[in-house]
Amino acid sequence: MRKPLMLGGSIMLLATLPAAVAMPAPKPVWTVTRTTDPITGATSCVVAAYDKAAGMSFSRTGAIYPFVENSSIHGILVGVSSGGRIRLPTGDIVWRVDDRPFRTLRAADNPPGAAGTVASPDDPAMKQLIEQQMKLVAAATATSTVAAGALATEMLQEMLGGKGLVYRAAAASVSYGLPDGQRGAVGQYTKDGLRPYPLDASFREGLAACGIAVE
């Protein structure tokens, strides 16, 4: 509505300004992806924080992304996965929510995958050695590092009670020697630089969409 204003014998019309300018809604950070194995029928629903550009979500080779998964085989999984068409091993991961104590996720502790089996020898010592070697190989080649079972549930509750997540490959920075720039290169790339991955409404909405309890 325009109001008349008398100024020097003339009438001017002033447009009233809106009381408040509506701020754009924050863009969702977390995305839901559902898959079904065409052979086994195993299902998976993953809530992950991908890279985003031009309204699209994508992942890059050499980068690692946080996720929570509801797997019909393994149950709830929490951890990171490498991106891109060529998936690289993730190795051990250091992980922290807000200012809480950090955790170390070890690739060797991943739940058993679909690795091939070999005939078990009769000698218990040899059997144990072979199992240890296979576990080491699986850890060295794993393209995801995750927690399962009670630990995954504990980590998920920590995320639900937090505001931001940071992590990195444990091998990306050593704890001694000259300062290493990789030590501080954690978080999500934004227009304002690196920021912790926000554990926002889109995270909770994604969990609910995957049938993961958020209470």
C-alpha positions in Angstrom: 0.0 0.0 0.0 1.3 3.5 -0.9 1.1 6.4 1.5 1.1 10.1 0.4 3.8 12.3 1.8 3.7 16.1 1.6 7.0 17.6 0.7 7.4 21.2 -0.4 3.8 21.5 -1.5 4.0 18.4 -3.6 2.7 14.9 -2.9 5.0 12.0 -3.2 4.0 8.3 -2.9 6.2 6.0 -0.8 5.9 2.3 -1.1 5.8 0.5 2.3 8.6 -2.0 2.8 7.9 -5.5 4.0 8.3 -6.0 7.7 10.8 -8.9 7.2 12.5 -10.5 4.2 12.0 -14.2 4.1 15.2 -16.1 4.2 15.6 -19.1 1.8 15.2 -22.5 3.4 18.5 -24.3 3.9 19.3 -26.9 1.3 19.2 -30.5 2.5 22.7 -31.9 3.1 21.8 -35.6 3.5 20.3 -37.7 0.6 18.5 -41.1 0.7 19.5 -43.9 -1.7 17.7 -47.3 -1.9 19.1 -50.3 -3.6 18.1 -54.0 -4.1 20.5 -56.7 -5.1 19.1 -58.3 -8.3 20.5 -61.7 -7.4 20.1 -62.1 -3.7 17.3 -59.7 -3.1 19.2 -58.0 -0.2 18.1 -54.4 0.3 19.8 -51.3 1.5 18.7 -47.8 2.4 21.6 -45.3 2.8 21.5 -41.8 4.2 24.7 -40.0 3.0 26.1 -36.5 2.6 27.3 -36.3 -1.0 28.9 -33.4 -2.8 26.3 -31.1 -4.4 26.3 -28.7 -7.3 23.7 -27.3 -9.7 21.0 -29.2 -7.7 22.7 -32.5 -8.2 24.2 -35.0 -5.7 27.4 -36.8 -6.7 30.6 -38.4 -5.2 34.2 -38.1 -6.3 37.0 -40.6 -6.5 39.5 -40.1 -3.7 36.9 -38.5 -1.4 35.2 -40.2 1.5 31.6 -39.6 2.5 29.7 -40.2 5.8 26.7 -42.4 5.8 24.2 -44.3 7.9 22.8 -47.5 6.4 19.8 -49.8 7.1 21.0 -53.1 5.6 18.8 -56.2 5.4 22.0 -58.2 6.0 24.0 -56.3 8.5 21.4 -54.1 10.2 22.4 -50.5 11.1 25.8 -49.4 9.8 27.5 -46.1 10.6 30.8 -44.9 8.9 32.3 -43.7 5.7 32.5 -44.9 2.1 34.8 -43.8 -0.8 33.2 -42.2 -3.8 33.5 -42.0 -7.5 33.4 -44.7 -10.2 36.7 -46.1 -9.0 36.4 -46.8 -5.3 39.6 -46.5 -3.2 40.3 -48.2 0.1 39.2 -46.1 3.1 41.5 -47.5 5.8 41.1 -46.6 9.4 39.0 -43.4 10.2 39.1 -40.9 13.1 35.6 -39.5 13.7 34.1 -36.9 16.1 30.8 -35.3 16.7 30.9 -31.8 18.1 33.4 -31.5 21.0 32.9 -35.1 22.2 35.8 -37.6 22.4 36.9 -38.8 19.0 36.5 -42.4 17.9 38.8 -44.6 15.7 36.9 -46.8 13.2 39.1 -49.7 12.0 38.6 -51.3 8.7 39.7 -54.6 10.2 36.5 -54.4 12.4 34.1 -54.2 9.4 31.4 -56.8 9.5 32.1 -59.8 7.3 31.5 -59.1 3.6 31.2 -61.4 0.6 34.8 -62.4 0.5 35.5 -65.9 -0.9 36.3 -68.8 1.5 39.0 -71.3 1.4 39.1 -74.8 2.7 39.9 -74.8 6.5 43.0 -76.8 7.4 42.9 -79.3 10.2 45.7 -77.6 12.1 44.1 -74.9 14.4 47.2 -72.7 14.3 47.2 -72.7 10.5 43.5 -72.1 10.4 43.9 -69.1 12.7 46.8 -67.7 10.6 44.8 -68.0 7.4 41.8 -66.2 9.0 44.0 -63.4 10.2 45.6 -63.0 6.8 42.2 -62.9 5.1 41.0 -60.3 7.6 44.0 -58.1 6.9 43.5 -58.4 3.1 39.8 -57.5 3.5 40.7 -54.5 5.7 43.4 -53.3 3.2 41.0 -53.4 0.2 37.7 -52.3 1.9 36.1 -49.3 0.3 34.0 -48.5 3.4 34.9 -48.4 7.0 31.9 -48.9 9.3 30.7 -49.7 12.8 27.9 -52.3 13.2 25.8 -53.7 16.1 25.9 -51.9 19.5 28.7 -49.5 18.4 26.7 -48.3 15.4 23.7 -47.7 17.6 25.8 -45.8 20.1 27.4 -43.6 17.3 24.0 -43.0 15.8 22.6 -41.7 19.1 25.6 -39.5 19.4 24.9 -38.0 16.0 21.3 -37.4 16.8 22.3 -35.5 19.9 25.0 -33.5 18.0 25.2 -30.6 15.6 28.3 -31.3 13.4 30.4 -34.2 12.3 34.1 -34.2 11.2 36.3 -37.1 10.3 39.4 -38.0 8.2 41.5 -41.0 7.2 43.7 -41.9 10.2 46.7 -42.2 7.8 46.1 -38.8 6.3 48.1 -37.0 9.1 50.8 -38.1 11.5 51.0 -37.0 15.1 54.5 -35.7 15.0 57.0 -33.8 12.8 56.3 -30.7 10.8 52.8 -29.3 10.7 50.6 -31.2 8.2 47.9 -29.3 6.3 45.8 -32.5 6.0 45.3 -32.5 9.7 42.9 -29.5 9.4 41.3 -30.5 6.1 38.1 -32.0 7.6 34.5 -31.3 7.0 32.3 -30.5 4.1 33.3 -28.1 1.3 31.0 -25.1 1.2 31.1 -21.6 -0.3 32.5 -20.4 3.0 35.2 -23.1 3.2 35.3 -26.3 5.1 32.6 -26.7 7.7 31.5 -29.7 9.9 28.9 -31.9 8.2 25.6 -30.5 9.7 23.5 -33.1 11.5 20.4 -31.2 10.5 16.7 -31.8 9.7 17.6 -33.6 6.4 19.7 -36.1 8.4 16.7 -37.0 10.7 14.3 -37.0 7.7 16.6 -39.4 5.8 16.8 -41.8 8.8 13.1 -41.8 9.1 12.7 -42.5 5.4 15.1 -45.5 5.8 13.1 -46.9 8.7 15.8 -46.0 11.3 14.4 -44.9 14.6 15.4 -41.3 15.6 14.2 -41.4 19.2 
